[in-house]
Each structure stands twice: as structure tokens, then as C-alpha cells.
Amino acid sequence: MASEHSEENELRAAALKTAESILIARQRAERELLAAHAALELKSEELRQQREWFEVTLDSIGDAVITADTQGRVTFMNAVAEVMTGWTCTQAQGEPLERVFQIIHEQTRQPADNPIKKVLEVGRIIGLANHTALISRSGSELAIEDSAAPIRDTQGNICGAVMVFHDVTERRSAEKVLREETRILELLNATGMALAAQLDPHALAQTMTDSATLLSGAAFGAFFYNVFGPDGNSYLLYTLSGAPREAFERFGMPRNTPLLDPTFRGEGVIRSGDITKDPRYGTMAPHRGMPRGHLPVRSYLAVPVVSRSGEVIGGLFLGHPDADVFSERAERLILGLSAQSAIAMDNARLFEAAQQEILRRERAEAALQETDRRKDEFLATLAHELRNPLAPIRQAALISKTPAATETQKRWSHDVIERQVHHMALLLDDLLDISRVTRGTLELRTQMTELTKVIDAAVETARPSIDSKRHVLSIELPPEPVHLVADPLRLAQVISNLLTNAAKYTDSEGHLRLHAARDADAITISVTDNGIGIPCEAIQGVFAMFSQVKSAQDRSDGGLGIGLALAKGLVDLHGGTIEARSEGTGRGSEFVVRLPTPVLSAPQPSPAVDTPSTAPDRRRRLLIADDNEDAAESLAALLRMEGHDVTVVNNGRDALETASAIQPEIALLDIGMPDISGYEVAQQLRNGPLGQTLTLIAVTGWGQDRDKARALGAGFNHHFTKPIEPETLLELLRSEDRQA
Amino acid sequence: MVIPTEPIGSIPRPLALIDALKPGAKSAGAHLDALYDDAIRDTVSQFEATGSPVITDGEQRKYHNFLTYSVEGSPNTSPDGFKIPFAAGHIRRMPRLTAGPFRYQRYADRYLTEALRYTRLPVKQAVISPSALSLLYPRDGIAGYSRESFIDDLLSEHVSEVRRCLELGACKVQIDFTEGRLAVKLDPTGALLSSFIDLNNLALARFSALERQRLGVHTCPGGDRDSTHSADVDYAQLLPSLFQLNVDNFYVALAAEPDRGRVLKIISEHLKPNHRLFVGVISPISAQVETPEHVRDRILEAAHYIPVAQLGTTDDCGFSPFCDDTSTTREIAFAKIRARVMGTALAAQVLRSH
């Protein structure tokens, strides 16, 4: 027992001693632990700072960062990732990545591959993925780009993965804006080039409308503008873009409503986010707004297109069914486009006008050249026609002067001279008439007359031409008298011209037919022949001045070729029409005159034609002044043969002196005298003692109206154009006697 | 709900093996190895037959006992160390360290290796605590080898042994701490016990929290030949300190305690939330085989004090901590183990229905 107790004591002692060592060991361990703890704290603080710096760095980089372990569970998220995913780091830690980071393909809307899962599978960096959208915890969607990489430990083993992603919404938006700007610039450039290259106004308008619709984002656009036609009338045209013409055709042209009118008047831009709410909208009946079936319009942009001169070319209208489509920028773009287009249209119109002017000038030049040619031709013909009578006149004069000439020969000579002078006088009368018709100075002396008398006079005038070629003339007239308002002399001149032409251009022993008829609207007079006819290509020009069918020019019948022009002019003055018809060369011709039917009233008696008085001629005292001694002496001889007392002088001063001496009752003065003109002589005579008692008659080759007016203004009582028709002069003297 | 149940470790050796290990026996070498192999194989087989979810190799190869196996045959030990008297009157003598450095002659993972050859069930390995082996150092010291050096070496060897067993795959490593109550007996002031707790915690501090989930401490009054060496020490003097040990699993003898309720109450006051208490429901020193119902009742009694989630069952002690202990037969040992397993299932059923 004592031994056991001792044993126990020994054990106790040993154990307690060991306990001391254990205590020492424990104390040492505690010290080590404290040191390790302190080192750990230091290290932890260091790690904490590093982590903090790391987290701050990650939070500062602007990109979202998520790390995951090898099982694909989230181990860390930076602040940016928290914001973008809607998960806090604490909430996300330990969660499967696909729960925290839900991504889909933007286009297909299908789930996209988990980049970390892929990285853990392939063990390498996975590059940027595009067109991915992140669905946050709240359900919102963000466009992102992401990439992932494996995290390896010091031995190179994969111990996790890190993913970086960022919001590309702004960049996408900027890219979209840039694409839009580029599109607009390209469109503006293309439009500018198209406008610069285009000279057709309608094509320009279409280009402008198309570009404006594209630039503004409108659903459809229209441009309404005025053009002037060749007839001088104004027409409203339009171009459309974005909609077929059928969508608008049935509505007709826009009316000047309070909404549309300002644009057509050029009163600035109208831009509205919802035009249906504009107070000007819907104020006019019957539609009170857009007509039923019209394409819906809420967004509205209307811009006047105004030229540099201030003229409103037209109105450009843009519309869209959605509200608030047109921005201020769109308005500025369209204004710029309209200004550009206005310049282009101005240029196109100027170009068109220049082209038309060139064409007009070319035509005028061609016409002038043609007229010149015809004039030359006419002058040659005139010279020819005038020379023709001069020859026999000269010859007849010679014969008459020849002492050996018999009375018969002398009488024949006189007849020849008279006839040829009459022919020349007719030529000159025609010339004067056509001149008056061309200048519009010929006045008709219209009266109610009977057709038969006119035709008779015409036939009589044309009879020599008809008979000379032994033509047969048939005349067909209405059975009842036909009255019409006309100048009988001029109408007879028309018909005689047609008959003379028919006779001239028909071979001998031809058939001529004059037919007159009347219907409700008009009186028709036609002259038909079986002569040389008129080629089709010449029909249109037969009534032109100086026109003669070429085939007729070879004929010896001559003529100035102004008869038909004169006939047309006279018919036009009567308010009628004249038409030439022919089936071609060698197939005869027909000329048809249509005169309007007058309102029938009691036929007016024809004014009394001055008939020669039966009163015997009184011997008058006359003075003739003309530097052409033959003309003066021949006229004096004629008057003396009528029993008048005639004194002849050959210059103006002699006329004044002689008039003072002989106190003539009538003075016939040439105008163009060598010392002083007939005008001066007349004025001095009027201002002299003879005053208004003297009858002054101008006898001159100048037969224009202004010549007559000047003569009358100088004091002459009458104006005669050489050669004076003797009977006309004698009748005048007789009328002077009657007045006296 | 399942209540975990585990053995403590030792199973009586087959008589043939015991005979072969007696001093003077001529068995050695291959013959002895064959006996060991048979014993281990049979032990594993019978363990599996009990339905025990966790088994051991029955410590068949631990020679001579659970305390000295690691230094058995060490050249710097002598067999004349301190004596441990048992209530039955016999003593067991510890070896004495004669020189430094202190080194294990063998680590328990060798036993684990053998056991794992014969089973696929989870295998638990018991190791001796460093506090028990600290009693090898003589009172008068060792020239040239200080106690401090010894303590350092002791801790290093122990930690190495435990880590080897963990790395080999032991489902649990149980540290036998039967010297706890003995420490109180030797030093009622509790200073020795505190030093033992400190020493063990110095070792346990070298393991991670995860590793400590697979570590456990067994305490009992020290059983051998159906006797104990410190059952007379009040559990109340041990238990508060016991639960200062930095492990998650405690295997506490309770079946033979006269006032289990008191003990359970003390335990409940000191049990920490991360602790699991495996209460002893089988008394290896009793010859009577408990019935499953008896076991069930003991478990249900414990469940009054201990949260079921922190409850497990075990045997009060190994059935044969010393290899030459023939006080209990292998059959009885396995029968008791079977009763524990069945009784634990019955208790789980009852507690589940509640």
C-alpha cells in the first residue's frame, strides 16, 4: 500500500513536472499564436488593403467584373457588376453564375452561352461576344459585350474564372447616330449631285420630293407646283414619294385651306407634332380635315419652295401617321434642301427658257431667211412684172411719136399704153393692198350687199384671164338672193383673185367652176379648177406671202404671187376662212371661202355709188408742179383735153411764184421736188393769200398712210398715188365743182 | 433522422492470438502475422455483421495495449515506468523514457491500412493521447533531453500520427483520453488535468476546423479486465474541462455511471454547439449483453438532456484495451455491439415519431 502510495506520488510528481513543461510549451505556443495572430492580422490587414485596393480598382475601371469558382459559382462582383445585374456581391456569392448573369442573344432572344462555363471547359480566354443582352434582376435589358478568362494558381491549375463585361448601350446609340448622320450626309450629297445634274423641272421636283421624304423620316411626301404651258395657261402639277399616285389621285388638287394656303403663299415653315390638333385643321367644308380614305397624317411638315426672285415655286408637304416624327433638325434639313432645289429649278427654268429662246430665234432666223429668200424672189418677180408692161409702153410711145405712124397705129399705141399702165396700176394696187393688210391698216367698208352683185363684179374682172385661155366657167348660185355684210369691192377682189389664179394655173380650155351656197352658219363660195393642182407639201403655204408653187413659176403668166395672201388677208378681215384643197399635182384645185352669215334684216340699200354728175364740167384753173416734165405735161395734156386751163412748172419755187401770179383754183403738187418739197409749197400756199380757197392735191409715188397723213397735215386736201387714175382725178374735179 | 453510433475501438483478440503473444510463446514472424491477419479479417467481418455503420480493426495488432503500442520496443524506453493500479487489484505498468529524442516506433495508420483492405465500410482509428504518453518522461528528467524537448517531440509525433490516419481516410480519429479522470485522482486541484487539456489542445491546434470535425476524444474511467482505474473520481471534476478540448466529437462512458442523469446534466451545461456527444450505452465490463430496448431507453434518457442533433451512441470503452484481456469474449463483445446498433435504431424511431 505504501509502495502504491509512493508510486502514486512519484507519478504525480512526474506528471506535475511535466505539467510545468506543458505550461511552458503552452505559453510558448500562446506567444507563437499571438505572434502568428499578429502576423496574421498584419497579413490580413495587408490582404484587406490589397483587396480593398483591388476592389477599388475593379470598381474604378468602369467595366463590370465577376469571378467564379471552378463550379461556376460566383465568388466576387465589383460595384459595376452589381449595378448592371441588380445583385449585390453578397447576394450573388455562391450562386450559379447563370442565375446572376442572365444573357440572351439580342436578335434571336435565345439564351447565350455562359462565358465562364465555356472558359472552364476550354481553359483559355474567350473573346468579346457581340449582340448580347444582359437581363438584370429587375428585368431590364442592357446591351453588353463580354469576355472571360481562366484564373490559374501558381501551379498553373485553373482555380476559377473571371469575366469582364461592359454596357455598350451608349456606344450602340452613338453608332446608330453616326450611321444616321452618314446616311443623311450621303443622301444630301447624292441629292446635291442629282439636283446639279438635272435640268428637267419635273425630274428635279421628283428628286427633291424623294430626298425630303428620306431625310425627314416622313412616311410620304408631295410637292405641288405651277407651270405655264405653251398656251400661256397655268397648270398645277405634283410629285409624290412614299405612296402610290392612286393613294391621292381621287382627292384632286389641294385647295387653299387655312392650313395649306400659307405654304403656297411662301409664308414660312409649318411643323406640327400632331396636325389634327392645329386650330387651322378641319375648318373647311366639306371634309373638315383629311378626306375619308386619305392616308393618315399626324406629324406634318410643310415648306414653301421659293426661288431667288421671291417667286413661290411650289409647296413641299411631308406627313407621317405617327405623332412627333419631325424634329427641328429635320426642319432645318428640309429648308436647306428646298433652297437648293429652288436654285436648281430656277436654273432649269432658265435653261428651258434659253433653249426655247434659242429655238425661237432659230425659227425666226429661218423664217427671216425664208422671207428674205422670198423677198428676193418677189423683187425679182416684181422687177420682171414691171418690166413687162414697160416694154410695150416704150414701144407704143415710139410708134406714136413716129411721124410715119398712121392714126390707127397711133390709136393702137395709145390703147397699148393705156392697157399696160392699167396693168401696172393693178400690180401696184395689189402691192399697196397687201402692205396694208399685213400692217393691219386696210379698212373694210362693209355694208349689207347681195352676193350676186359681188360675183358679177368678180367675174367681170377675171373674165379677160378666163377668156384668154378659152376656159369654160360655170357659175352655181343659190336660187334666192343671199345677203351678207361685206365690203363688196374687196370681196369681189377675193373672188376675182381666185378665178384669175384658177385660170392662170389651168391649161387652155380648162373647166372652172364657181359655186356659192348658204347654210345656217356661213356662206360658202368655192372656185374649182382642173388645173395643175397643188402638191400636198405646198398646200399649207399657198396663202403665205410671195408664195408661188414652183411648178407655176415656169409659166409665162407671171404674177407677183401675192394674190392668195391678199385674198386670205381680206377674208380674215371679213371674219371668214379660206381653204385650199387639192389632190395633188395635176389634179386640180379648189379654194373655199366661208363667210359668217349675218343676222338677217331688211336688206340695206347699197349706198349710192357716186355716179358721175350729169352737170357739165366747168373750166377750172389748175397748176401742176412736178419735176418729172413728162408726167407733168402728160397730166396737163389730159386735163386740157377736158377743157381745163392748166399751167405746168417743174420746181417748188416756180410753183409758189406761179400760184401767186395765176391764182389757181386747184394745184396738183409733186412732193419730191428738187428745191423745196411739195409739203413746203403747200404750207406756204396755205399761209398765203390763197389760203383755204385753193384745193391742193398731192400727186406722188409715196402712197403709205403716213405719207397721206403728212400730206393732209401739210395742207393738202387730197392725196393721190402715181400713176393717177385719170377718171378718178376727173371725178374729183367734178365733185369740187359740185361743192362749189 | 439517424443517430450516429460508433465503437470505441478494441475487441478481444482471438485466443489463438493471445496465446501466441504470451511471453515465452514461440510464435513469431509469418505465423504471428497470419494470426494477426486472421484476427483482423474476422474482426472486420463480425463488425460488419453487427450492422455497425462504422467499424474498427478491433485494435487486434495494437501491442501491447492502447497506450503503449506506439513506443512498444522503442530502444529509448524501459518497461519500468509508472504503474497504473486498477480497482480489480491488478496494475498495468507504463514504459519509461530513458533518452531522447522521443519518437514513435509505429503510427496507428498502419493498423488502418490493414483494416481498409478488408472492408468498404467507414473505418475509425483510435490513437493514444499525448497527455497519456507524457507520463513516460521520468520525474528526475533525462540528461540532455529536457522535458520541453520531450513535449515538443511528443506533440510532433502525435500530430503526425493523427494526420497520417486522416490522410489515409479514417472516417474518425479518436484520441483516447482515459487519463483524464486519473489526472484528477492524482491531482485533485485540477492543475494536472488542466495541463493535460492544454497539452492535447496544443496538438489539436495544429489541425484545421475541418479536420477537427473528424477528430474525437474518448474518456472513461480506464477499463481493463472488467475493472477501472479511476471510476471513483467524480465525472463532475472532469467533464467541464473535457469539453475544453478542441474537438467536435466526444465519446463519453456513461452506461456504468451510477447517476447518469446527473452526468448528462453536467454534460449539457458544457456541451458546445459544434460538439457531438456519443454517450456510452454499452458497458464492456459487464458480462450481461444489453438488449436493444435497454439501449434504446438509455438513449432516450440521454435525449432528455442532449439535443438529438448532437447525440450519438458508443460503448463505454473498448472491449479489450490491453491485448491480453480475456475477461470478455469476442462473441459477447459483438453481441453488445449489435445491441447498441439495434437499440440506437429503435431510439431514432421513437424520437422521429415525436
Interface residues (C-beta under 8 A of the other chain):
Chain A: E4 E7 E8 E10 L11 R12 A13 A14 A15 L16 K17 T18 A19 E20 S21 I22 L23 I24 A25 R26 A29 L33
Chain B: F82 K83 P85 S134 L135 Y137 P138 R139 G141 S146 R147 E148 F150 I151 D152 L155 A183 L186 D187 A191 L192 S194 S195 F196 D198 L199 L202 A205
